[in-house]
Amino acid sequence: MVESHPSIQRLFCEFVQMKTITLNNIPDDIDEKEVSMIVAAKLFDQGKLSSGQAAAIAGISKREFIETVGEYGVSVFQQSAEDLLNDVENAARRK
């Protein structure tokens, strides 16, 4: 496990090192956690973050991110409709 090996933990932290984003001048009626989730969902959707990295940005567990990212119009399956249709057609041919 990463926690039990300091050298592995250091390498892991260097590998997944991410930039810090500071949100300034956000209107009071906009929730900072909501902004974090929107940013995380968008970057995940673009393939720039893993679900775990996106969850960390959003400040939630990976499971919670996977369960809620659909509310932002993002699929965790990252598969185009065309690819999905091809998979269904291929499966139907094998029957």
Residue pairs with C-beta under 8 A, 6 or more apart in sequence:
2 8
2 9
2 12
3 9
16 53
18 53
18 56
18 57
21 39
21 57
23 32
23 35
23 36
26 32
26 35
33 58
33 59
36 57
36 58
36 59
37 58
37 60
37 68
37 72
38 72
39 57
40 49
40 54
40 55
40 57
40 58
40 65
41 54
41 58
41 69
41 72
41 73
41 74
42 72
42 74
43 49
43 54
43 57
44 50
44 51
44 53
44 54
44 65
44 69
44 74
45 74
47 78
49 57
51 62
51 65
51 66
51 69
51 76
52 62
54 65
54 69
55 61
55 62
55 64
55 65
55 66
58 65
60 68
66 76
69 75
69 76
70 76
79 87
